[in-house]
Amino acid sequence: MTVLIAYDGSDDARAAVEYVARHLRAGPTVIMTVWEPLLTQISWAPLAAAVPVAGRLDEGEQYEEEKQAERLAQQGADIAAKAGLTDVAVRAERGGGPVWAAIVDVAEELNASLVVTGSRGLAGARSVILGSVSTRVLHHAHRPVLVVPPPKEDDDEG
């Protein structure tokens, strides 16, 4: 059973990784982070048409964004390993469209048995998994999707 976990560094994404380790007998697990150049993110924003955006990111800036995404995916893999998952791979994908579509596409490519997301992600320009993303993955993936709620604040086990 291949499990694809969408990871953005948020507490909810961490809870998703830990949930898989604690409750599922996962085989190969792929920790996936989707990265988008900042200007791409801005173009998807609701106010993008009203706000003029000047300039482009140079290759060095895009390279740094990609490296940050790779580090973030590795952070998720480290959490997975610490939680007990043993067959973990990382994947940082450049989103060319909505983040949810990249997750669904990779799930199809991997023939993932299960896609796991946190219920909500980071807010703002660094966001890679929004609350709407988990909803759209749930509606568009042609495979099982598990949306893990945030941990309770008084819950020591997550």
GUTIPA-220968 format. One line per field, with one value per atom (N, C-alpha, C): residue number from 1; residue in one letter; x, y, z; atom name. Coordinates in nm, 4 decimals, padded with zeros to 6 digits, always signed. Example, Ala and Ser with C-alpha at 12.3 -4.5 7.8 and 13.67 -1.06 7.14 Angstrom:
REM residues 2
pos = 1 / 1 / 1 / 2 / 2 / 2
code = A / A / A / S / S / S
east = +01.3190 / +01.2300 / +01.3200 / +01.2850 / +01.3670 / +01.2900
north = -00.5690 / -00.4500 / -00.3300 / -00.2250 / -00.1060 / +00.0030
up = +00.7800 / +00.7800 / +00.7800 / +00.7080 / +00.7140 / +00.7870
site = N / CA / C / N / CA / C
END
This chain:
REM residues 158
pos = 1 / 1 / 1 / 2 / 2 / 2 / 3 / 3 / 3 / 4 / 4 / 4 / 5 / 5 / 5 / 6 / 6 / 6 / 7 / 7 / 7 / 8 / 8 / 8 / 9 / 9 / 9 / 10 / 10 / 10 / 11 / 11 / 11 / 12 / 12 / 12 / 13 / 13 / 13 / 14 / 14 / 14 / 15 / 15 / 15 / 16 / 16 / 16 / 17 / 17 / 17 / 18 / 18 / 18 / 19 / 19 / 19 / 20 / 20 / 20 / 21 / 21 / 21 / 22 / 22 / 22 / 23 / 23 / 23 / 24 / 24 / 24 / 25 / 25 / 25 / 26 / 26 / 26 / 27 / 27 / 27 / 28 / 28 / 28 / 29 / 29 / 29 / 30 / 30 / 30 / 31 / 31 / 31 / 32 / 32 / 32 / 33 / 33 / 33 / 34 / 34 / 34 / 35 / 35 / 35 / 36 / 36 / 36 / 37 / 37 / 37 / 38 / 38 / 38 / 39 / 39 / 39 / 40 / 40 / 40 / 41 / 41 / 41 / 42 / 42 / 42 / 43 / 43 / 43 / 44 / 44 / 44 / 45 / 45 / 45 / 46 / 46 / 46 / 47 / 47 / 47 / 48 / 48 / 48 / 49 / 49 / 49 / 50 / 50 / 50 / 51 / 51 / 51 / 52 / 52 / 52 / 53 / 53 / 53 / 54 / 54 / 54 / 55 / 55 / 55 / 56 / 56 / 56 / 57 / 57 / 57 / 58 / 58 / 58 / 59 / 59 / 59 / 60 / 60 / 60 / 61 / 61 / 61 / 62 / 62 / 62 / 63 / 63 / 63 / 64 / 64 / 64 / 65 / 65 / 65 / 66 / 66 / 66 / 67 / 67 / 67 / 68 / 68 / 68 / 69 / 69 / 69 / 70 / 70 / 70 / 71 / 71 / 71 / 72 / 72 / 72 / 73 / 73 / 73 / 74 / 74 / 74 / 75 / 75 / 75 / 76 / 76 / 76 / 77 / 77 / 77 / 78 / 78 / 78 / 79 / 79 / 79 / 80 / 80 / 80 / 81 / 81 / 81 / 82 / 82 / 82 / 83 / 83 / 83 / 84 / 84 / 84 / 85 / 85 / 85 / 86 / 86 / 86 / 87 / 87 / 87 / 88 / 88 / 88 / 89 / 89 / 89 / 90 / 90 / 90 / 91 / 91 / 91 / 92 / 92 / 92 / 93 / 93 / 93 / 94 / 94 / 94 / 95 / 95 / 95 / 96 / 96 / 96 / 97 / 97 / 97 / 98 / 98 / 98 / 99 / 99 / 99 / 100 / 100 / 100 / 101 / 101 / 101 / 102 / 102 / 102 / 103 / 103 / 103 / 104 / 104 / 104 / 105 / 105 / 105 / 106 / 106 / 106 / 107 / 107 / 107 / 108 / 108 / 108 / 109 / 109 / 109 / 110 / 110 / 110 / 111 / 111 / 111 / 112 / 112 / 112 / 113 / 113 / 113 / 114 / 114 / 114 / 115 / 115 / 115 / 116 / 116 / 116 / 117 / 117 / 117 / 118 / 118 / 118 / 119 / 119 / 119 / 120 / 120 / 120 / 121 / 121 / 121 / 122 / 122 / 122 / 123 / 123 / 123 / 124 / 124 / 124 / 125 / 125 / 125 / 126 / 126 / 126 / 127 / 127 / 127 / 128 / 128 / 128 / 129 / 129 / 129 / 130 / 130 / 130 / 131 / 131 / 131 / 132 / 132 / 132 / 133 / 133 / 133 / 134 / 134 / 134 / 135 / 135 / 135 / 136 / 136 / 136 / 137 / 137 / 137 / 138 / 138 / 138 / 139 / 139 / 139 / 140 / 140 / 140 / 141 / 141 / 141 / 142 / 142 / 142 / 143 / 143 / 143 / 144 / 144 / 144 / 145 / 145 / 145 / 146 / 146 / 146 / 147 / 147 / 147 / 148 / 148 / 148 / 149 / 149 / 149 / 150 / 150 / 150 / 151 / 151 / 151 / 152 / 152 / 152 / 153 / 153 / 153 / 154 / 154 / 154 / 155 / 155 / 155 / 156 / 156 / 156 / 157 / 157 / 157 / 158 / 158 / 158
code = M / M / M / T / T / T / V / V / V / L / L / L / I / I / I / A / A / A / Y / Y / Y / D / D / D / G / G / G / S / S / S / D / D / D / D / D / D / A / A / A / R / R / R / A / A / A / A / A / A / V / V / V / E / E / E / Y / Y / Y / V / V / V / A / A / A / R / R / R / H / H / H / L / L / L / R / R / R / A / A / A / G / G / G / P / P / P / T / T / T / V / V / V / I / I / I / M / M / M / T / T / T / V / V / V / W / W / W / E / E / E / P / P / P / L / L / L / L / L / L / T / T / T / Q / Q / Q / I / I / I / S / S / S / W / W / W / A / A / A / P / P / P / L / L / L / A / A / A / A / A / A / A / A / A / V / V / V / P / P / P / V / V / V / A / A / A / G / G / G / R / R / R / L / L / L / D / D / D / E / E / E / G / G / G / E / E / E / Q / Q / Q / Y / Y / Y / E / E / E / E / E / E / E / E / E / K / K / K / Q / Q / Q / A / A / A / E / E / E / R / R / R / L / L / L / A / A / A / Q / Q / Q / Q / Q / Q / G / G / G / A / A / A / D / D / D / I / I / I / A / A / A / A / A / A / K / K / K / A / A / A / G / G / G / L / L / L / T / T / T / D / D / D / V / V / V / A / A / A / V / V / V / R / R / R / A / A / A / E / E / E / R / R / R / G / G / G / G / G / G / G / G / G / P / P / P / V / V / V / W / W / W / A / A / A / A / A / A / I / I / I / V / V / V / D / D / D / V / V / V / A / A / A / E / E / E / E / E / E / L / L / L / N / N / N / A / A / A / S / S / S / L / L / L / V / V / V / V / V / V / T / T / T / G / G / G / S / S / S / R / R / R / G / G / G / L / L / L / A / A / A / G / G / G / A / A / A / R / R / R / S / S / S / V / V / V / I / I / I / L / L / L / G / G / G / S / S / S / V / V / V / S / S / S / T / T / T / R / R / R / V / V / V / L / L / L / H / H / H / H / H / H / A / A / A / H / H / H / R / R / R / P / P / P / V / V / V / L / L / L / V / V / V / V / V / V / P / P / P / P / P / P / P / P / P / K / K / K / E / E / E / D / D / D / D / D / D / D / D / D / E / E / E / G / G / G
east = +00.0845 / +00.0000 / +00.0887 / +00.0890 / +00.1642 / +00.0775 / +00.1337 / +00.0632 / +00.1335 / +00.0564 / +00.1079 / +00.0597 / +00.1538 / +00.1188 / +00.1592 / +00.0617 / +00.0895 / +00.1397 / +00.2576 / +00.3220 / +00.3665 / +00.3264 / +00.3654 / +00.4331 / +00.4611 / +00.5273 / +00.4320 / +00.3035 / +00.2056 / +00.1854 / +00.1264 / +00.0948 / -00.0022 / -00.0964 / -00.1917 / -00.1227 / -00.0258 / +00.0486 / +00.1318 / +00.1913 / +00.2681 / +00.1755 / +00.0559 / -00.0414 / -00.0770 / -00.0864 / -00.1176 / -00.0070 / +00.1176 / +00.2309 / +00.2290 / +00.2128 / +00.2134 / +00.0941 / -00.0205 / -00.1379 / -00.1110 / -00.0529 / -00.0209 / +00.0718 / +00.1741 / +00.2695 / +00.2025 / +00.1119 / +00.0500 / -00.0620 / -00.1366 / -00.2597 / -00.2657 / -00.1743 / -00.1811 / -00.0596 / -00.0792 / +00.0333 / +00.0773 / +00.1418 / +00.1802 / +00.3032 / +00.3034 / +00.4229 / +00.5018 / +00.5322 / +00.6037 / +00.5208 / +00.5880 / +00.5235 / +00.6003 / +00.5285 / +00.5905 / +00.5428 / +00.6388 / +00.6088 / +00.6248 / +00.5175 / +00.5176 / +00.4956 / +00.5805 / +00.5630 / +00.5489 / +00.4513 / +00.4322 / +00.4855 / +00.5696 / +00.6204 / +00.5797 / +00.5561 / +00.5213 / +00.6050 / +00.6553 / +00.7190 / +00.6189 / +00.6684 / +00.5806 / +00.4876 / +00.5376 / +00.4519 / +00.3401 / +00.3636 / +00.2565 / +00.1504 / +00.1941 / +00.0988 / +00.0129 / +00.0770 / +00.0031 / -00.1004 / -00.0661 / -00.1608 / -00.2843 / -00.2744 / -00.3901 / -00.4728 / -00.4183 / -00.4878 / -00.6128 / -00.7176 / -00.8421 / -00.8258 / -00.7338 / -00.7162 / -00.6091 / -00.5614 / -00.4497 / -00.4793 / -00.6006 / -00.6337 / -00.6332 / -00.6555 / -00.6631 / -00.5278 / -00.4295 / -00.2994 / -00.1948 / -00.1339 / -00.0299 / +00.0941 / +00.1500 / +00.2701 / +00.3798 / +00.4874 / +00.5980 / +00.7117 / +00.7808 / +00.9025 / +00.8790 / +00.9901 / +00.9902 / +01.0959 / +01.0810 / +01.1856 / +01.2971 / +01.4195 / +01.5292 / +01.5534 / +01.6376 / +01.6610 / +01.7139 / +01.7963 / +01.8500 / +01.7417 / +01.6449 / +01.5351 / +01.4475 / +01.4201 / +01.3403 / +01.4141 / +01.5453 / +01.6253 / +01.6170 / +01.6242 / +01.6162 / +01.4788 / +01.3723 / +01.2381 / +01.2286 / +01.2870 / +01.2857 / +01.3636 / +01.4787 / +01.5594 / +01.4841 / +01.4136 / +01.3337 / +01.2247 / +01.1617 / +01.0582 / +01.1177 / +01.2356 / +01.3020 / +01.3361 / +01.3822 / +01.4122 / +01.2849 / +01.1763 / +01.0491 / +01.0003 / +01.0089 / +00.9696 / +01.0573 / +01.1862 / +01.2764 / +01.2402 / +01.1991 / +01.1535 / +01.0360 / +00.9417 / +00.8289 / +00.8735 / +00.9721 / +01.0249 / +01.0949 / +01.1648 / +01.2303 / +01.1271 / +01.0176 / +00.9087 / +00.8514 / +00.8333 / +00.7798 / +00.8718 / +01.0016 / +01.0976 / +01.0985 / +01.0956 / +01.0944 / +00.9676 / +00.8578 / +00.7301 / +00.7200 / +00.8184 / +00.8206 / +00.8021 / +00.7807 / +00.7700 / +00.9100 / +00.9240 / +01.0583 / +01.0855 / +00.9859 / +01.0057 / +00.9515 / +01.0302 / +00.9833 / +01.0672 / +00.9989 / +01.0648 / +01.0113 / +01.0892 / +01.0450 / +01.0267 / +00.9366 / +00.9113 / +00.8714 / +00.9440 / +00.9099 / +00.8677 / +00.7439 / +00.6877 / +00.6637 / +00.7026 / +00.6706 / +00.5286 / +00.4442 / +00.3060 / +00.2949 / +00.2302 / +00.2067 / +00.0639 / -00.0092 / -00.1497 / -00.1858 / -00.3096 / -00.3501 / -00.2734 / -00.2439 / -00.1703 / -00.2451 / -00.3766 / -00.4535 / -00.4350 / -00.4252 / -00.4100 / -00.2763 / -00.1713 / -00.0407 / -00.0465 / -00.1155 / -00.1280 / -00.2041 / -00.3158 / -00.3958 / -00.3147 / -00.2408 / -00.1596 / -00.0523 / +00.0156 / +00.1203 / +00.0580 / -00.0575 / -00.1262 / -00.1567 / -00.2017 / -00.2287 / -00.0998 / +00.0039 / +00.1318 / +00.1878 / +00.1772 / +00.2294 / +00.1336 / +00.0105 / -00.0951 / -00.1088 / -00.1106 / -00.1175 / -00.2462 / -00.2337 / -00.3507 / -00.4304 / -00.3622 / -00.4247 / -00.3510 / -00.4275 / -00.3716 / -00.4097 / -00.3123 / -00.3365 / -00.2983 / -00.3881 / -00.3590 / -00.4018 / -00.3457 / -00.3992 / -00.5252 / -00.6052 / -00.7304 / -00.7091 / -00.6041 / -00.5727 / -00.4224 / -00.3755 / -00.2318 / -00.1897 / -00.0721 / -00.0170 / -00.0917 / -00.0972 / -00.1632 / -00.0587 / -00.1007 / -00.0122 / +00.0688 / +00.1713 / +00.2496 / +00.3246 / +00.3562 / +00.4288 / +00.3363 / +00.2076 / +00.1116 / +00.1291 / +00.1290 / +00.1285 / +00.0096 / -00.0518 / -00.1722 / -00.2720 / -00.3757 / -00.4780 / -00.5942 / -00.6815 / -00.8001 / -00.8784 / -00.8845 / -00.9561 / -00.8843 / -00.7537 / -00.6783 / -00.7218 / -00.7310 / -00.7726 / -00.9130 / -01.0000 / -01.1352 / -01.1317 / -01.0518 / -01.0459 / -00.9789 / -00.8766 / -00.8157 / -00.9215 / -00.9969 / -01.1029 / -01.2038 / -01.2369 / -01.3376 / -01.2834 / -01.1538 / -01.0998 / -01.0123 / -00.9627 / -00.8787 / -00.9686 / -00.9254 / -01.0022 / -00.9453 / -00.9280 / -00.8734 / -00.9069 / -00.8905 / -00.9229 / -00.8363 / -00.9004 / -00.8327 / -00.8670 / -00.7651 / -00.7830 / -00.7427 / -00.8369 / -00.8082 / -00.7997 / -00.6805 / -00.6549 / -00.6820 / -00.7675 / -00.7960 / -00.6759 / -00.6769 / -00.5655 / -00.5651 / -00.4466 / -00.4404 / -00.5074 / -00.5656 / -00.6217 / -00.5051 / -00.5235 / -00.4145 / -00.3761 / -00.4722 / -00.4418 / -00.4106 / -00.3972 / -00.3718 / -00.2226 / -00.1606 / -00.0167 / +00.0202 / -00.0734 / -00.0427 / -00.0713 / -00.1239 / -00.1544 / -00.2890
north = -00.1178 / +00.0000 / +00.1237 / +00.1988 / +00.3237 / +00.4374 / +00.5144 / +00.6274 / +00.7556 / +00.8509 / +00.9833 / +01.0808 / +01.1463 / +01.2443 / +01.3827 / +01.4728 / +01.6118 / +01.6832 / +01.7439 / +01.8042 / +01.9461 / +02.0400 / +02.1800 / +02.2406 / +02.1599 / +02.2119 / +02.2609 / +02.2628 / +02.3087 / +02.2020 / +02.2434 / +02.1478 / +02.0406 / +02.0795 / +01.9822 / +01.8795 / +01.9247 / +01.8314 / +01.7364 / +01.7888 / +01.7046 / +01.5992 / +01.6418 / +01.5483 / +01.4394 / +01.4741 / +01.3753 / +01.2707 / +01.3154 / +01.2222 / +01.1302 / +01.1883 / +01.1089 / +01.0137 / +01.0539 / +00.9674 / +00.8430 / +00.8630 / +00.7490 / +00.6524 / +00.7051 / +00.6194 / +00.5444 / +00.6106 / +00.5519 / +00.4534 / +00.4790 / +00.4034 / +00.3163 / +00.3335 / +00.2566 / +00.1671 / +00.0568 / -00.0303 / +00.0066 / +00.1203 / +00.1736 / +00.1025 / +00.0775 / +00.0293 / +00.1510 / +00.1606 / +00.2792 / +00.4055 / +00.5057 / +00.6329 / +00.7436 / +00.8316 / +00.9453 / +01.0724 / +01.1498 / +01.2799 / +01.3822 / +01.4522 / +01.5436 / +01.6868 / +01.7742 / +01.9180 / +01.9799 / +02.0654 / +02.1358 / +02.2771 / +02.3182 / +02.4556 / +02.5292 / +02.6564 / +02.7433 / +02.8694 / +02.9176 / +03.0487 / +03.1505 / +03.2475 / +03.3459 / +03.4125 / +03.4449 / +03.5110 / +03.4198 / +03.2897 / +03.1956 / +03.1959 / +03.1968 / +03.2008 / +03.3260 / +03.4381 / +03.5637 / +03.5582 / +03.4946 / +03.4881 / +03.4062 / +03.3136 / +03.2337 / +03.3054 / +03.4127 / +03.4836 / +03.5530 / +03.5636 / +03.6255 / +03.7702 / +03.8440 / +03.9840 / +04.0053 / +03.9003 / +03.9112 / +04.0076 / +04.0074 / +04.0947 / +04.2416 / +04.2693 / +04.4072 / +04.4632 / +04.3780 / +04.4220 / +04.4008 / +04.5078 / +04.4892 / +04.4251 / +04.3286 / +04.2598 / +04.2857 / +04.3440 / +04.3757 / +04.2777 / +04.2469 / +04.1674 / +04.0192 / +03.9494 / +03.8036 / +03.7566 / +03.6359 / +03.5763 / +03.5293 / +03.5576 / +03.5057 / +03.3593 / +03.2938 / +03.1504 / +03.1195 / +03.2069 / +03.1850 / +03.1838 / +03.2750 / +03.2793 / +03.1551 / +03.1121 / +02.9911 / +02.8697 / +02.8653 / +02.7543 / +02.7499 / +02.8656 / +02.8699 / +02.8243 / +02.8639 / +02.8172 / +02.6655 / +02.6113 / +02.4665 / +02.3976 / +02.4508 / +02.3927 / +02.3989 / +02.5088 / +02.5196 / +02.4129 / +02.3893 / +02.2859 / +02.1480 / +02.1225 / +01.9938 / +01.9768 / +02.0839 / +02.0763 / +02.0511 / +02.1150 / +02.0966 / +01.9528 / +01.8974 / +01.7576 / +01.6652 / +01.6946 / +01.6133 / +01.6241 / +01.7431 / +01.7600 / +01.6656 / +01.6587 / +01.5674 / +01.4228 / +01.3871 / +01.2502 / +01.2197 / +01.3174 / +01.2978 / +01.2739 / +01.3483 / +01.3275 / +01.1873 / +01.1459 / +01.0119 / +00.9041 / +00.9186 / +00.8191 / +00.8159 / +00.9316 / +00.9388 / +00.8756 / +00.8851 / +00.8281 / +00.6782 / +00.6230 / +00.4789 / +00.4304 / +00.5188 / +00.4753 / +00.4471 / +00.3384 / +00.2979 / +00.3135 / +00.3028 / +00.3102 / +00.4438 / +00.5503 / +00.6859 / +00.7514 / +00.8097 / +00.8871 / +01.0297 / +01.1236 / +01.2627 / +01.3071 / +01.4021 / +01.4543 / +01.6009 / +01.6868 / +01.8288 / +01.8570 / +01.8953 / +01.9175 / +02.0656 / +02.1136 / +02.2509 / +02.2529 / +02.3278 / +02.3390 / +02.4320 / +02.3862 / +02.4706 / +02.5202 / +02.4865 / +02.5231 / +02.5126 / +02.4844 / +02.4713 / +02.3584 / +02.3790 / +02.2799 / +02.1473 / +02.1523 / +02.0283 / +01.9445 / +02.0102 / +01.9367 / +01.8642 / +01.9267 / +01.8605 / +01.7373 / +01.7476 / +01.6335 / +01.5200 / +01.5525 / +01.4512 / +01.3871 / +01.4675 / +01.4144 / +01.3180 / +01.3538 / +01.2656 / +01.1392 / +01.1504 / +01.0312 / +00.9348 / +00.9889 / +00.9051 / +00.8424 / +00.9244 / +00.8755 / +00.7624 / +00.7771 / +00.6756 / +00.5587 / +00.5732 / +00.4774 / +00.4584 / +00.5710 / +00.5687 / +00.5014 / +00.4183 / +00.3531 / +00.4488 / +00.5511 / +00.6461 / +00.7790 / +00.8878 / +01.0228 / +01.0790 / +01.1355 / +01.1884 / +01.3359 / +01.4180 / +01.5601 / +01.6005 / +01.7107 / +01.7745 / +01.8491 / +01.8874 / +01.9543 / +02.0982 / +02.1621 / +02.2988 / +02.3153 / +02.4065 / +02.4270 / +02.5650 / +02.6020 / +02.7331 / +02.8415 / +02.9591 / +03.0722 / +03.1657 / +03.2432 / +03.3444 / +03.2936 / +03.3696 / +03.3407 / +03.2090 / +03.1587 / +03.0335 / +02.9130 / +02.9358 / +02.8267 / +02.7318 / +02.6028 / +02.5025 / +02.4090 / +02.4061 / +02.3249 / +02.4069 / +02.4570 / +02.5362 / +02.4464 / +02.4959 / +02.4194 / +02.3788 / +02.4673 / +02.4347 / +02.3265 / +02.3139 / +02.2116 / +02.0724 / +02.0482 / +01.9148 / +01.8829 / +01.9823 / +01.9620 / +01.9256 / +01.9968 / +01.9689 / +01.8352 / +01.8000 / +01.6675 / +01.5612 / +01.5793 / +01.4849 / +01.4689 / +01.5776 / +01.5730 / +01.5306 / +01.5475 / +01.5218 / +01.3972 / +01.3462 / +01.2260 / +01.1054 / +01.0194 / +00.8978 / +00.7820 / +00.8084 / +00.7097 / +00.7568 / +00.6716 / +00.7124 / +00.8295 / +00.9197 / +01.0358 / +01.0404 / +01.0590 / +01.0739 / +01.2155 / +01.2910 / +01.4260 / +01.4186 / +01.4435 / +01.4308 / +01.5650 / +01.5653 / +01.6914 / +01.7359 / +01.8619 / +01.9094 / +01.8381 / +01.8261 / +01.7629 / +01.8519 / +01.7886 / +01.8649 / +01.9230 / +02.0428 / +02.1077 / +02.0325 / +01.9635 / +01.8908 / +01.7439 / +01.7045 / +01.5651 / +01.5427 / +01.4714 / +01.4454 / +01.3535 / +01.2716 / +01.1748 / +01.2290 / +01.3478 / +01.4054 / +01.3770
up = +00.0000 / +00.0000 / +00.0000 / -00.1080 / -00.1160 / -00.0638 / +00.0290 / +00.0880 / +00.0460 / -00.0036 / -00.0382 / +00.0677 / +00.1359 / +00.2386 / +00.1896 / +00.1804 / +00.1437 / +00.2689 / +00.2577 / +00.3749 / +00.3445 / +00.4303 / +00.4115 / +00.5338 / +00.6342 / +00.7530 / +00.8601 / +00.8327 / +00.9318 / +01.0390 / +01.1509 / +01.2571 / +01.2076 / +01.1219 / +01.0688 / +00.9793 / +00.9000 / +00.8144 / +00.8994 / +01.0052 / +01.0976 / +01.1601 / +01.1997 / +01.2572 / +01.1570 / +01.0288 / +00.9251 / +00.9150 / +00.9159 / +00.9101 / +01.0317 / +01.1488 / +01.2721 / +01.2786 / +01.2250 / +01.2225 / +01.1387 / +01.0220 / +00.9353 / +01.0081 / +01.0729 / +01.1441 / +01.2590 / +01.3272 / +01.4457 / +01.4126 / +01.3046 / +01.2836 / +01.1587 / +01.0657 / +00.9420 / +00.9270 / +00.8629 / +00.8286 / +00.6873 / +00.6809 / +00.5499 / +00.4976 / +00.3688 / +00.3007 / +00.2582 / +00.1303 / +00.0840 / +00.1105 / +00.1636 / +00.1941 / +00.1244 / +00.0564 / -00.0114 / +00.0575 / +00.1069 / +00.1658 / +00.0543 / +00.0227 / -00.0915 / -00.0475 / -00.0980 / -00.0802 / -00.2185 / -00.2340 / -00.3608 / -00.3426 / -00.4354 / -00.4294 / -00.5550 / -00.5368 / -00.6485 / -00.6385 / -00.7497 / -00.7464 / -00.6928 / -00.6178 / -00.5556 / -00.6562 / -00.7732 / -00.8720 / -00.9202 / -00.9219 / -00.9573 / -00.8489 / -00.7214 / -00.6109 / -00.6191 / -00.6479 / -00.6557 / -00.7672 / -00.8781 / -00.9898 / -00.9560 / -00.8597 / -00.8186 / -00.7125 / -00.6534 / -00.5461 / -00.6003 / -00.5184 / -00.5642 / -00.6094 / -00.5521 / -00.5873 / -00.6930 / -00.7543 / -00.8485 / -00.9626 / -01.0102 / -01.1226 / -01.0817 / -00.9538 / -00.9073 / -00.8651 / -00.8459 / -00.7963 / -00.9044 / -00.9531 / -01.0544 / -00.9934 / -01.0635 / -01.0175 / -01.1187 / -01.0712 / -01.1614 / -01.1402 / -01.2470 / -01.2358 / -01.2420 / -01.2426 / -01.2451 / -01.1481 / -01.1024 / -01.0199 / -01.1102 / -01.0710 / -01.1517 / -01.1162 / -01.1939 / -01.1745 / -01.0357 / -00.9804 / -00.8463 / -00.7407 / -00.7540 / -00.6583 / -00.6714 / -00.7942 / -00.8133 / -00.7598 / -00.7811 / -00.7302 / -00.5781 / -00.5141 / -00.3682 / -00.3199 / -00.3886 / -00.3518 / -00.3632 / -00.4688 / -00.4875 / -00.3761 / -00.3395 / -00.2315 / -00.0989 / -00.0749 / +00.0472 / +00.0494 / -00.0637 / -00.0720 / -00.0469 / -00.1015 / -00.0783 / +00.0695 / +00.1339 / +00.2780 / +00.3578 / +00.3170 / +00.3858 / +00.3715 / +00.2516 / +00.2310 / +00.3148 / +00.3231 / +00.4049 / +00.5527 / +00.5957 / +00.7336 / +00.7613 / +00.6680 / +00.6834 / +00.6882 / +00.6059 / +00.6065 / +00.7381 / +00.7936 / +00.9233 / +01.0330 / +01.0287 / +01.1248 / +01.1075 / +00.9823 / +00.9545 / +01.0094 / +00.9866 / +01.0355 / +01.1878 / +01.2499 / +01.3963 / +01.4531 / +01.3777 / +01.4216 / +01.3935 / +01.3191 / +01.2985 / +01.1564 / +01.0613 / +00.9217 / +00.8687 / +00.7938 / +00.7513 / +00.6024 / +00.5189 / +00.3737 / +00.3236 / +00.3439 / +00.3177 / +00.2085 / +00.1111 / +00.0054 / +00.0112 / -00.0421 / -00.0458 / -00.1897 / -00.2060 / -00.3395 / -00.3268 / -00.3947 / -00.4017 / -00.5450 / -00.5624 / -00.6958 / -00.7184 / -00.8343 / -00.8714 / -00.9249 / -00.8594 / -00.9033 / -01.0219 / -01.1264 / -01.2422 / -01.2449 / -01.1427 / -01.1312 / -00.9845 / -00.9556 / -00.8160 / -00.7457 / -00.6181 / -00.5400 / -00.5366 / -00.5205 / -00.5123 / -00.6385 / -00.7543 / -00.8802 / -00.8845 / -00.8322 / -00.8275 / -00.7381 / -00.6262 / -00.5348 / -00.6031 / -00.6666 / -00.7365 / -00.8488 / -00.9246 / -01.0349 / -00.9853 / -00.8773 / -00.8237 / -00.7664 / -00.7033 / -00.6527 / -00.7666 / -00.8797 / -00.9969 / -01.0491 / -01.0631 / -01.1146 / -01.0291 / -00.8963 / -00.8044 / -00.7863 / -00.8359 / -00.8079 / -00.6569 / -00.5866 / -00.4405 / -00.3942 / -00.2928 / -00.2351 / -00.1486 / -00.0965 / -00.0058 / -00.0154 / -00.0163 / -00.0096 / +00.1266 / +00.1971 / +00.3310 / +00.3335 / +00.3883 / +00.4073 / +00.5474 / +00.5938 / +00.7124 / +00.6720 / +00.7707 / +00.7353 / +00.6916 / +00.7416 / +00.7009 / +00.7001 / +00.6174 / +00.6048 / +00.6483 / +00.6051 / +00.6370 / +00.5614 / +00.6195 / +00.5537 / +00.4949 / +00.3975 / +00.3413 / +00.2251 / +00.1888 / +00.0686 / +00.0765 / +00.1970 / +00.2089 / +00.2004 / +00.1905 / +00.1934 / +00.0760 / +00.1070 / +00.0013 / +00.0133 / +00.1267 / +00.1428 / +00.2234 / +00.1592 / +00.2246 / +00.2619 / +00.3486 / +00.3828 / +00.2590 / +00.1610 / +00.0379 / -00.0426 / -00.0217 / -00.0953 / -00.0528 / +00.0775 / +00.1221 / +00.0716 / +00.0695 / +00.0175 / -00.1305 / -00.2075 / -00.3513 / -00.3809 / -00.3042 / -00.3217 / -00.2955 / -00.1894 / -00.1544 / -00.2681 / -00.3349 / -00.4412 / -00.5772 / -00.6014 / -00.7353 / -00.7465 / -00.6361 / -00.6431 / -00.6674 / -00.7541 / -00.7830 / -00.7026 / -00.5742 / -00.4813 / -00.3401 / -00.2412 / -00.1043 / -00.0569 / +00.0170 / +00.0745 / +00.2230 / +00.3049 / +00.4490 / +00.4864 / +00.5440 / +00.5912 / +00.7433 / +00.7963 / +00.9397 / +01.0071 / +01.1098 / +01.1790 / +01.2622 / +01.3043 / +01.3866 / +01.5208 / +01.5801 / +01.7117 / +01.8157 / +01.9172 / +02.0284 / +02.1069 / +02.1575 / +02.2302 / +02.3560 / +02.4191 / +02.5419 / +02.5170 / +02.3913 / +02.3533 / +02.3353 / +02.4273 / +02.4205 / +02.3064 / +02.2595 / +02.1552 / +02.0164 / +02.0000 / +01.8675 / +01.8301
site = N / CA / C / N / CA / C / N / CA / C / N / CA / C / N / CA / C / N / CA / C / N / CA / C / N / CA / C / N / CA / C / N / CA / C / N / CA / C / N / CA / C / N / CA / C / N / CA / C / N / CA / C / N / CA / C / N / CA / C / N / CA / C / N / CA / C / N / CA / C / N / CA / C / N / CA / C / N / CA / C / N / CA / C / N / CA / C / N / CA / C / N / CA / C / N / CA / C / N / CA / C / N / CA / C / N / CA / C / N / CA / C / N / CA / C / N / CA / C / N / CA / C / N / CA / C / N / CA / C / N / CA / C / N / CA / C / N / CA / C / N / CA / C / N / CA / C / N / CA / C / N / CA / C / N / CA / C / N / CA / C / N / CA / C / N / CA / C / N / CA / C / N / CA / C / N / CA / C / N / CA / C / N / CA / C / N / CA / C / N / CA / C / N / CA / C / N / CA / C / N / CA / C / N / CA / C / N / CA / C / N / CA / C / N / CA / C / N / CA / C / N / CA / C / N / CA / C / N / CA / C / N / CA / C / N / CA / C / N / CA / C / N / CA / C / N / CA / C / N / CA / C / N / CA / C / N / CA / C / N / CA / C / N / CA / C / N / CA / C / N / CA / C / N / CA / C / N / CA / C / N / CA / C / N / CA / C / N / CA / C / N / CA / C / N / CA / C / N / CA / C / N / CA / C / N / CA / C / N / CA / C / N / CA / C / N / CA / C / N / CA / C / N / CA / C / N / CA / C / N / CA / C / N / CA / C / N / CA / C / N / CA / C / N / CA / C / N / CA / C / N / CA / C / N / CA / C / N / CA / C / N / CA / C / N / CA / C / N / CA / C / N / CA / C / N / CA / C / N / CA / C / N / CA / C / N / CA / C / N / CA / C / N / CA / C / N / CA / C / N / CA / C / N / CA / C / N / CA / C / N / CA / C / N / CA / C / N / CA / C / N / CA / C / N / CA / C / N / CA / C / N / CA / C / N / CA / C / N / CA / C / N / CA / C / N / CA / C / N / CA / C / N / CA / C / N / CA / C / N / CA / C / N / CA / C / N / CA / C / N / CA / C / N / CA / C / N / CA / C / N / CA / C / N / CA / C / N / CA / C / N / CA / C / N / CA / C / N / CA / C / N / CA / C / N / CA / C / N / CA / C / N / CA / C / N / CA / C / N / CA / C / N / CA / C / N / CA / C / N / CA / C / N / CA / C / N / CA / C / N / CA / C / N / CA / C / N / CA / C / N / CA / C
END
